[in-house]
Amino acid sequence: MDASFHIVVDVPVRFKDIDVGGHAHHSYALVYFEEARAAYWERVSGQRGLDGVDYILAELSVRYRARVLWPQTLEVGVRVVRLTRKTFEMEYEARAEDGTVALTGRSTQIMFDYASGRTMPVPGDRVRAILELDPECTVSGSSPAPASHGGDP
């Protein structure tokens, strides 16, 4: 796995993931990425479960680079590559047991206050945790924190 992925999760390919082509159905790439995203966000938010999810998924793209076969366990890496005032973009890479890159992807999440039903800025503690995990992350637009990575937005 590329060393720039600081969060890496082992995700088993299950028999139920396999379609008539003998490989994982294309929709399961989203599930494999979701497992890694949940682990990343648990680390950033310090909370486990739905209470820690304070974003909505706005966009996701997948590139299928090799067949995902069963039985095996994928190694799925995730990192934040771009941070704005209200959004963060993630990149994913899933490798087969032999090291082959099977899937790559990118997603955009928007911070969301579920109680008010509105978008919100990325909280300062989340910004600091993201930049600590992924210091090479680009901060752009109306940045959530100064380039020095300190202070609340």
Protein Blocks (a to p, Z undefined) as FASTA:
>chain_A
ZZklmbdcdddddfklpcfkopacfklmmmmmmmmmmmmmmmmnopgcjklpccdcfbdc
dddfbdcddddddddddddfbdcfkbccdddddddfkopafbdcddddddddfknopacd
ddfklmmmmmmmmmmbccehjafbdfkopajZZ
